[in-house]
Each structure stands twice: as C-alpha cells, then as structure tokens.
Amino acid sequence: MAKFYGKVGYGESVEKSNGIWEDVITERPYYGDVVRNSRKLVAGEEINSDITVGNSIRIVADDHANQHFFAIRYVEWAGTLWTVSDVEVQSPRLLLRLGGVYHGPRPEVPAPDSP
C-alpha cells in the first residue's frame, strides 16, 4: 500500500453580496494511504479525452476533517488536484474516492506586503 501526504481542499459557501454565493476554499495537509490506484480514459465530445481516476485515499482524520467531511472538494495527489466524488467515514479515518481533475476555485493567495 502506497503512502499519501497531500492537501485536502474544503469549500464553504459564503454570501459575497446580496444573493451572490461563492465557495471559499481552505486547504489542510493530511497523511494516509493510497488504497486503490487506477485510471480511466473517458472519450467524450471534446478533442481530448478526459482522464478520471478510480483511486481511493484513506486519510487519518483530525477533528476538522470529521466535522467537515461533507465540505471536502478535492485532494492534491501526484501533482494534480482531483475531485473527491465520495467520502466514507471509517473512524478514525476518512476514505476519499477520487474522480476527475478538479477545476474549481482555489484558496486565495494573499498579496505580498509592499515596502
């Protein structure tokens, strides 16, 4: 079983203005195991086929992960962000099933302080 260390992205819907909602993303690092490692090439109507994975990653959950597992949006693994399609609670761990490449919002990077 391969070891895992990477970021997990959580999304929280926040009202930015009257009736306008936006996902605010936070990331937290986790350790765990890659319990399934597979990929699938999906031919679609696009010029390039979509790559999806059938990977499962089991992370050691902290209090934040246990209380906010429903808000997990993506996992950073193998240099790419992957959408988390399913989360299964296996206390004290969470089993994250991955799908396609994640193209959603990312955490805002604060601008460096100007001199």
Salt bridges, closest charged atoms under 4 A:
ASP23 OD2 - ARG73 NE 3.37
GLU27 OE1 - LYS7 NZ 3.76
GLU27 OE2 - ARG106 NH2 3.12
ASP33 OD1 - LYS3 NZ 3.07
ASP62 OD2 - ARG28 NH2 3.10
ASP86 OD2 - ARG97 NH1 2.50
GLU88 OE1 - ARG97 NH2 2.78
